[in-house]
């Protein structure tokens, strides 16, 4: 099983944490998007993968 979490890199932002959809809504509502770190943990192989999703990628997905 793969467990996925998102962490917002903007200081003090709890709104975006753990949900890419929240980050997308944040970008739509406020025109201010934050870079996220996507963390995937495979519980079977015990491997961790992390990737930065920049705000430009999130905004491109909205268009």
C-alpha positions in Angstrom: 0.0 0.0 0.0 1.2 3.5 -0.8 0.5 6.3 1.6 0.7 9.8 0.1 1.0 13.1 2.0 1.6 16.7 0.9 3.5 19.3 2.9 3.3 23.0 2.0 6.6 24.7 1.9 5.2 28.1 2.8 6.0 29.1 6.3 3.0 28.9 8.6 0.5 27.5 6.0 -1.6 24.8 7.4 -4.3 25.1 4.8 -2.4 23.3 2.0 -0.9 20.5 4.1 -1.7 16.9 3.3 -4.1 17.7 0.4 -3.2 18.7 -3.1 -6.8 19.7 -3.7 -6.6 22.2 -0.8 -3.6 23.7 -2.5 -5.4 24.0 -5.8 -8.4 25.6 -4.1 -6.0 28.0 -2.3 -4.5 29.0 -5.6 -8.0 29.5 -7.1 -9.4 31.5 -4.2 -6.4 33.7 -3.4 -4.3 33.7 -6.5 -1.5 32.7 -4.2 -0.1 29.2 -4.6 2.5 27.5 -2.6 5.1 24.9 -3.5 4.3 21.4 -2.1 6.4 18.4 -1.2 4.7 15.2 -2.2 5.8 12.3 0.0 4.9 8.7 -0.9 5.7 5.8 1.4 5.4 2.2 0.2 4.4 0.2 3.3 5.3 -3.1 1.6 8.8 -2.3 0.4 9.4 0.4 3.1 10.6 2.9 0.6 10.1 6.6 0.8 9.9 8.9 -2.3 9.6 12.7 -2.1 9.1 15.2 -5.0 8.6 18.9 -5.1 5.5 20.1 -6.9 6.0 23.7 -7.7 3.2 26.3 -7.7 3.5 26.7 -11.5 2.7 23.0 -12.0 -0.4 23.3 -9.8 -1.5 26.4 -11.7 -1.0 24.6 -15.0 -3.2 21.8 -13.8 -6.0 24.3 -13.1 -6.1 25.7 -16.6 
